[in-house]
């Protein structure tokens, strides 16, 4: 049984989720990680490979 699940909410905007690491390109209240998903091909996200257990992405542009 996994006890320390790491969940990443990508492109959260103002809709941050409790219990998730909230990532957005804008420094909005509740956003813990600031990164631009458009640059993922050239700049890795700040996590080691295989670090995240679950991802959530909804209507991110």
The first five atom37 places (N, CA, C, CB, O) and aatype in JSON, in Angstrom:
{
  "aatype": [20, 20, 20, 20, 20, 20, 20, 20, 20, 20, 20, 20, 20, 20, 20, 20, 20, 20, 20, 20, 20, 20, 20, 20, 20, 20, 20, 20, 20, 20, 20, 20, 20, 20, 20, 20, 20, 20, 20, 20, 20, 20, 20, 20, 20, 20, 20, 20, 20, 20, 20, 20, 20, 20, 20, 20, 20, 20, 20, 20, 20],
  "atom_mask": [
    [1, 1, 1, 1, 1],
    [1, 1, 1, 1, 1],
    [1, 1, 1, 1, 1],
    [1, 1, 1, 1, 1],
    [1, 1, 1, 1, 1],
    [1, 1, 1, 1, 1],
    [1, 1, 1, 1, 1],
    [1, 1, 1, 1, 1],
    [1, 1, 1, 1, 1],
    [1, 1, 1, 1, 1],
    [1, 1, 1, 1, 1],
    [1, 1, 1, 1, 1],
    [1, 1, 1, 1, 1],
    [1, 1, 1, 1, 1],
    [1, 1, 1, 1, 1],
    [1, 1, 1, 1, 1],
    [1, 1, 1, 1, 1],
    [1, 1, 1, 1, 1],
    [1, 1, 1, 1, 1],
    [1, 1, 1, 1, 1],
    [1, 1, 1, 1, 1],
    [1, 1, 1, 1, 1],
    [1, 1, 1, 1, 1],
    [1, 1, 1, 1, 1],
    [1, 1, 1, 1, 1],
    [1, 1, 1, 1, 1],
    [1, 1, 1, 1, 1],
    [1, 1, 1, 1, 1],
    [1, 1, 1, 1, 1],
    [1, 1, 1, 1, 1],
    [1, 1, 1, 1, 1],
    [1, 1, 1, 1, 1],
    [1, 1, 1, 1, 1],
    [1, 1, 1, 1, 1],
    [1, 1, 1, 1, 1],
    [1, 1, 1, 1, 1],
    [1, 1, 1, 1, 1],
    [1, 1, 1, 1, 1],
    [1, 1, 1, 1, 1],
    [1, 1, 1, 1, 1],
    [1, 1, 1, 1, 1],
    [1, 1, 1, 1, 1],
    [1, 1, 1, 1, 1],
    [1, 1, 1, 1, 1],
    [1, 1, 1, 1, 1],
    [1, 1, 1, 1, 1],
    [1, 1, 1, 1, 1],
    [1, 1, 1, 1, 1],
    [1, 1, 1, 1, 1],
    [1, 1, 1, 1, 1],
    [1, 1, 1, 1, 1],
    [1, 1, 1, 1, 1],
    [1, 1, 1, 1, 1],
    [1, 1, 1, 1, 1],
    [1, 1, 1, 1, 1],
    [1, 1, 1, 1, 1],
    [1, 1, 1, 1, 1],
    [1, 1, 1, 1, 1],
    [1, 1, 1, 1, 1],
    [1, 1, 1, 1, 1],
    [1, 1, 1, 1, 1]
  ],
  "atom_positions": [
    [[0.84, -1.18, 0.0], [0.0, 0.0, 0.0], [0.89, 1.25, 0.0], [-0.95, -0.01, 1.22], [1.81, 1.36, 0.8]],
    [[0.59, 2.18, -0.91], [1.34, 3.42, -0.99], [0.81, 4.39, 0.06], [1.24, 4.04, -2.41], [-0.39, 4.66, 0.12]],
    [[1.7, 4.92, 0.89], [1.26, 5.84, 1.94], [1.6, 7.29, 1.61], [1.88, 5.47, 3.26], [0.89, 8.2, 2.03]],
    [[2.67, 7.52, 0.88], [3.08, 8.88, 0.54], [2.91, 9.12, -0.95], [4.54, 9.12, 0.96], [3.9, 9.22, -1.69]],
    [[1.67, 9.22, -1.4], [1.4, 9.45, -2.81], [1.7, 10.91, -3.14], [-0.08, 9.09, -3.17], [1.24, 11.82, -2.45]],
    [[2.47, 11.13, -4.19], [2.79, 12.48, -4.64], [1.91, 12.81, -5.83], [4.3, 12.63, -5.0], [1.98, 12.17, -6.88]],
    [[1.07, 13.83, -5.64], [0.1, 14.22, -6.66], [0.45, 15.61, -7.19], [-1.35, 14.2, -6.1], [0.74, 16.52, -6.41]],
    [[0.43, 15.76, -8.51], [0.78, 17.03, -9.13], [-0.38, 17.54, -9.96], [2.04, 16.88, -10.0], [-0.84, 16.87, -10.89]],
    [[-0.86, 18.73, -9.62], [-1.94, 19.39, -10.34], [-1.31, 20.38, -11.31], [-2.94, 20.11, -9.36], [-0.82, 21.43, -10.9]],
    [[-1.32, 20.05, -12.59], [-0.65, 20.85, -13.62], [-1.56, 21.96, -14.13], [-0.22, 19.96, -14.78], [-2.73, 21.72, -14.42]],
    [[-1.03, 23.18, -14.24], [-1.79, 24.3, -14.78], [-2.99, 24.64, -13.94], [-2.22, 24.0, -16.18], [-4.08, 24.86, -14.48]],
    [[-2.83, 24.7, -12.63], [-3.96, 24.83, -11.71], [-4.63, 26.19, -11.75], [-3.51, 24.55, -10.33], [-5.83, 26.29, -11.49]],
    [[-3.89, 27.25, -12.06], [-4.48, 28.59, -11.99], [-4.96, 28.87, -10.57], [-5.65, 28.74, -12.98], [-4.26, 28.56, -9.61]],
    [[-6.15, 29.45, -10.45], [-6.71, 29.76, -9.12], [-7.38, 28.55, -8.47], [-7.72, 30.89, -9.24], [-7.77, 28.62, -7.31]],
    [[-7.52, 27.45, -9.21], [-8.22, 26.25, -8.73], [-7.24, 25.26, -8.1], [-8.99, 25.58, -9.87], [-7.05, 24.16, -8.62]],
    [[-6.61, 25.65, -7.01], [-5.67, 24.76, -6.34], [-6.41, 23.65, -5.61], [-4.78, 25.55, -5.37], [-7.54, 23.84, -5.16]],
    [[-5.77, 22.51, -5.49], [-6.37, 21.35, -4.83], [-5.62, 21.03, -3.55], [-6.37, 20.13, -5.77], [-4.4, 20.91, -3.56]],
    [[-6.35, 20.88, -2.43], [-5.69, 20.47, -1.19], [-5.12, 19.05, -1.32], [-6.68, 20.53, -0.01], [-5.75, 18.18, -1.92]],
    [[-3.95, 18.83, -0.77], [-3.32, 17.52, -0.84], [-2.55, 17.28, -2.12], [-4.35, 16.46, -0.68], [-1.96, 16.22, -2.3]],
    [[-2.56, 18.25, -3.02], [-1.84, 18.16, -4.28], [-0.76, 19.23, -4.32], [-2.81, 18.32, -5.48], [-0.89, 20.26, -3.67]],
    [[0.32, 18.98, -5.08], [1.3, 20.02, -5.38], [0.72, 20.77, -6.58], [2.75, 19.42, -5.69], [0.55, 20.19, -7.66]],
    [[0.44, 22.04, -6.39], [-0.2, 22.84, -7.43], [0.85, 23.6, -8.22], [-1.23, 23.81, -6.81], [1.65, 24.34, -7.66]],
    [[0.83, 23.41, -9.55], [1.82, 24.0, -10.44], [1.12, 24.92, -11.43], [2.62, 22.92, -11.17], [0.1, 24.55, -12.01]],
    [[1.68, 26.1, -11.62], [1.18, 27.03, -12.63], [2.33, 27.93, -13.05], [-0.03, 27.87, -12.09], [3.34, 28.02, -12.36]],
    [[2.17, 28.6, -14.19], [3.23, 29.51, -14.63], [3.1, 30.88, -13.98], [3.2, 29.65, -16.14], [4.01, 31.7, -14.09]],
    [[1.99, 31.14, -13.31], [1.76, 32.41, -12.63], [1.9, 32.24, -11.12], [0.37, 32.98, -12.99], [1.45, 31.23, -10.58]],
    [[2.52, 33.2, -10.44], [2.66, 33.12, -8.97], [1.37, 33.53, -8.26], [3.82, 34.02, -8.5], [1.26, 34.64, -7.74]],
    [[0.41, 32.63, -8.25], [-0.91, 32.86, -7.66], [-0.93, 32.25, -6.27], [-2.05, 32.26, -8.56], [-0.23, 31.26, -6.02]],
    [[-1.72, 32.82, -5.35], [-1.86, 32.24, -4.01], [-2.23, 30.76, -4.12], [-2.92, 33.0, -3.19], [-3.14, 30.4, -4.86]],
    [[-1.54, 29.93, -3.38], [-1.81, 28.49, -3.37], [-0.96, 27.7, -4.34], [-3.24, 28.26, -3.66], [-0.92, 26.47, -4.26]],
    [[-0.28, 28.38, -5.26], [0.6, 27.7, -6.22], [1.96, 27.51, -5.55], [0.74, 28.52, -7.55], [2.62, 28.48, -5.19]],
    [[2.37, 26.25, -5.4], [3.65, 25.95, -4.76], [4.81, 25.9, -5.76], [3.57, 24.63, -4.02], [5.95, 26.2, -5.42]],
    [[4.5, 25.51, -7.01], [5.55, 25.32, -8.01], [5.23, 26.19, -9.21], [5.67, 23.81, -8.42], [4.17, 26.07, -9.82]],
    [[6.16, 27.08, -9.55], [5.97, 27.95, -10.7], [6.83, 27.41, -11.83], [6.34, 29.44, -10.37], [8.06, 27.36, -11.74]],
    [[6.16, 27.0, -12.91], [6.85, 26.46, -14.09], [5.92, 26.61, -15.28], [7.27, 24.96, -13.88], [4.7, 26.53, -15.14]],
    [[6.49, 26.83, -16.45], [5.72, 27.0, -17.67], [5.7, 25.68, -18.43], [6.31, 28.14, -18.56], [6.74, 25.2, -18.89]],
    [[4.53, 25.09, -18.57], [4.41, 23.8, -19.25], [4.79, 23.88, -20.73], [3.0, 23.26, -19.11], [5.14, 22.88, -21.34]],
    [[4.7, 25.09, -21.32], [5.09, 25.25, -22.72], [6.58, 25.02, -22.93], [4.72, 26.64, -23.2], [7.01, 24.77, -24.06]],
    [[7.37, 25.09, -21.87], [8.83, 24.94, -21.99], [9.33, 23.56, -21.57], [9.51, 25.98, -21.16], [10.53, 23.37, -21.43]],
    [[8.44, 22.6, -21.38], [8.84, 21.28, -20.87], [9.83, 20.54, -21.78], [7.62, 20.43, -20.66], [10.6, 19.71, -21.31]],
    [[9.8, 20.83, -23.06], [10.74, 20.15, -23.96], [12.17, 20.61, -23.74], [10.35, 20.38, -25.41], [13.11, 19.84, -23.96]],
    [[12.35, 21.85, -23.3], [13.7, 22.39, -23.11], [14.08, 22.55, -21.65], [13.82, 23.71, -23.81], [15.27, 22.56, -21.31]],
    [[13.09, 22.68, -20.76], [13.35, 22.84, -19.33], [12.54, 21.8, -18.56], [12.99, 24.28, -18.85], [11.31, 21.83, -18.57]],
    [[13.23, 20.89, -17.9], [12.53, 19.85, -17.14], [11.8, 20.46, -15.97], [13.52, 18.78, -16.66], [12.21, 21.49, -15.43]],
    [[10.71, 19.82, -15.58], [10.02, 20.22, -14.35], [10.93, 19.89, -13.17], [8.64, 19.5, -14.22], [11.8, 19.02, -13.28]],
    [[10.75, 20.57, -12.04], [11.69, 20.42, -10.92], [11.47, 19.15, -10.09], [11.59, 21.61, -10.03], [11.34, 19.22, -8.87]],
    [[11.43, 18.0, -10.76], [11.24, 16.72, -10.07], [12.17, 15.68, -10.68], [9.76, 16.26, -10.16], [12.42, 15.71, -11.88]],
    [[12.67, 14.76, -9.88], [13.41, 13.63, -10.44], [12.46, 12.74, -11.26], [14.08, 12.8, -9.31], [11.25, 12.77, -11.05]],
    [[13.01, 11.98, -12.17], [12.2, 11.03, -12.95], [11.47, 10.07, -12.01], [13.08, 10.24, -13.95], [12.02, 9.68, -10.98]],
    [[10.26, 9.71, -12.36], [9.42, 8.76, -11.62], [9.09, 9.21, -10.2], [10.12, 7.42, -11.57], [8.85, 8.37, -9.33]],
    [[9.08, 10.5, -9.95], [8.82, 11.04, -8.62], [7.32, 11.19, -8.33], [9.5, 12.4, -8.47], [6.89, 11.06, -7.18]],
    [[6.52, 11.46, -9.37], [5.1, 11.77, -9.21], [4.27, 10.52, -9.45], [4.67, 12.91, -10.17], [4.48, 9.78, -10.41]],
    [[3.3, 10.29, -8.55], [2.43, 9.12, -8.66], [1.16, 9.41, -9.46], [2.05, 8.62, -7.28], [0.68, 8.55, -10.19]],
    [[0.62, 10.62, -9.32], [-0.62, 10.99, -10.01], [-0.5, 12.4, -10.56], [-1.84, 10.88, -9.05], [0.1, 13.28, -9.95]],
    [[-1.08, 12.59, -11.75], [-1.14, 13.91, -12.38], [-2.59, 14.29, -12.59], [-0.37, 13.92, -13.73], [-3.45, 13.43, -12.79]],
    [[-2.88, 15.59, -12.53], [-4.21, 16.09, -12.86], [-4.03, 17.32, -13.73], [-5.03, 16.43, -11.56], [-3.31, 18.25, -13.37]],
    [[-4.69, 17.34, -14.88], [-4.65, 18.46, -15.8], [-6.05, 18.62, -16.38], [-3.59, 18.26, -16.94], [-6.6, 17.68, -16.95]],
    [[-6.62, 19.81, -16.23], [-7.97, 20.05, -16.72], [-8.04, 21.44, -17.32], [-9.02, 19.88, -15.59], [-7.84, 22.44, -16.63]],
    [[-8.33, 21.5, -18.59], [-8.53, 22.76, -19.31], [-7.39, 23.76, -19.16], [-9.79, 23.4, -18.84], [-7.62, 24.95, -18.97]],
    [[-6.21, 23.28, -19.24], [-5.05, 24.18, -19.19], [-4.7, 24.57, -20.62], [-3.83, 23.5, -18.48], [-4.67, 23.73, -21.52]],
    [[-4.43, 25.86, -20.82], [-4.08, 26.32, -22.18], [-2.7, 26.9, -22.2], [-5.08, 27.34, -22.69], [-2.23, 27.35, -23.24]]
  ]
}
